[in-house]
């Protein structure tokens, strides 16, 4: 028994000895800048390109320490290759764009930062604690934005973020919230502190309230899908039936007291008289406009199937100065059918990662929580992306990289345990040893 305990400790020490601390530090700094946007609320900071600086420093630190990296470039996941090819396809479409080549080129260059960030993530995030910190930074940042938006933006007809960039538009704010809620759920269930549980529960309540106030139809659809999958994993499979009751009651109450705006926007799609009013008439016009934009995007795909019209050029190409509210049509019309195929392959690979992760035996509880949160986020995003232009947002690509990182950490941990002498033959002995330690802990206090 003691030999097994010592082997477990050796395996844990092997896992903790992780390289690329410099690259990870600057990666975390970039996440703080990108997710919390301090340049929007600290005077004068917008004059300094801190996002570019932190991103470049993370990449430089990675390049300088590649020789000591646990993971090699040749071992990179397929989704990294697909994202690289997608960006290459978008650059090619920019070069021959029939609309605006310069604009498409610089828009693609801006989107290419997502590849650099994802590359650093898959190489530098080598432990569960590092992944946990990134998830915490992203989640806490969106929670803070949601809280401040509810406090300072409540008087607006539709709630928008108090910051710019990824939070300024009501639909973008709603999607940031939906992509964050499953991680709030995971952190709530992971912590053993009732104070922290109450904090995460309050954060989720504020985020759902903010989402209802955005009156985003796409955001609400994504919330419903994401919430159902979260409850399946955390409440039903996790054998926590009280969560199902509590969440259902809270969401029903919020829908009753804060759901009038989004309800009226859904009713306005029918054009019925009972959905009349200034805001609802606008919503009905928005629905007709979006339907027409989808038709024009299909026309653009048929006219330019191989290379599209260039990144973010559909706004001017459509003649209506609006984006098509469908991420798949957005990437298809602006990058061509090859870009659409690569876009779908990226998310297909993310689900493949989760399937492989699920087949690994003896996963720890924290990994299972993150698995459930990532699956909920991905499915919710893909459903909601059918109603919103989110093809160039970074958060979904971060989520895809998290799936591979979580899989790699689980596989590396299992290999480390095997090398430490914890072969499958020792599994019964290891389980007996763990039971003995738990029993001793119970009897001792």
Secondary structure, DSSP 8 states (H G I E B T S, - for coil): -HHHHHHHHHHHHHHH----HHHHHHHHHHHHHHHH-GGGTSTTGGGS-HHHHHHHHHHHHHHHTGGG-SS-GGG--HHHHHHHHHHHHHHHHHHT-SS-HHHHHHHHHHHTHHHHHHHHHHHH--SHHHHHHHHHHHHHHHHHHHHHHHHHSTTSSS---SSSGGGSSHHHHHHHHHHHHHHHHHHHHH---HHHHHHHHHHHHHHHHHHHHHT-HHHHHHHHHHHHHHHIIIIIITT-HHHHHHHHHHHHHHHHHH-HHHHHHHHHTTT-GGG-SHHHHHHHHHHHHHHHHHHHHHHHHHHSTTT-S-TT-HHHHTSSS---S-HHHHHHHHH-HHHHHHHHHHHHHHHHHHHHHHTSSS--HHHHHHHHHHHHHHHHHHHHGGGS--TT-HHHHHHHHHHHHHHHHHHHHHHHHHHTT--GGGHHHHHHHHHHHHHHHHHT-
